[in-house]
Amino acid sequence: MSDMNTEEMDYRSQQIEALQVMVEYNEKLMKGIKTSAEEFGGERKSDTDEFFKQVIDGINWMLNVLNACLPFINEKQTVIDKDAANAVIKKLEAAIQGNDDAAKSRVLSEDMLPFVSKVTEAAQVTIQ
C-alpha cells in the first residue's frame, strides 16, 4: 500500500467505506431474502410482491457495490467468482420471469441467500 499514490489511496478508502456500508446493509437484505423465500414458499401475504421488489432493489444495490469493489475483494485471490455470481442472478431472473413462487422461494433460499452471505464474508475479510 505504500507505493499507492494519493488518488489510489482515496479510491481505496472509498471502496472500504462502500464495503462497510454493504456489510451492514446485507444483514437487513438477508432477512428480507429469508422473508421473501418464506412467503413465496407458501406464506404469501398481500404485500409479498411489493416487498420482493424492495428485496430486488437491495440485491441490485449490493451488486453495484460488488462490481465496483470486486477487483479489491479479489486482489490477493479470487474470492468471489463473477461467473458464479452471474449464474445465481440468472437463476433468480428465470424464476421471476416464470412467475413461479416455488422456484423464487428455492432460488432465494438455496442460491441467493448463500451468495449474499459469501459476499458479506468476503467484504468483511477485505476491510479488516
Helices and strands as residue ranges (DSSP letters): H 6-40, H 48-73, H 82-97, H 101-107, I 108-112, H 113-127
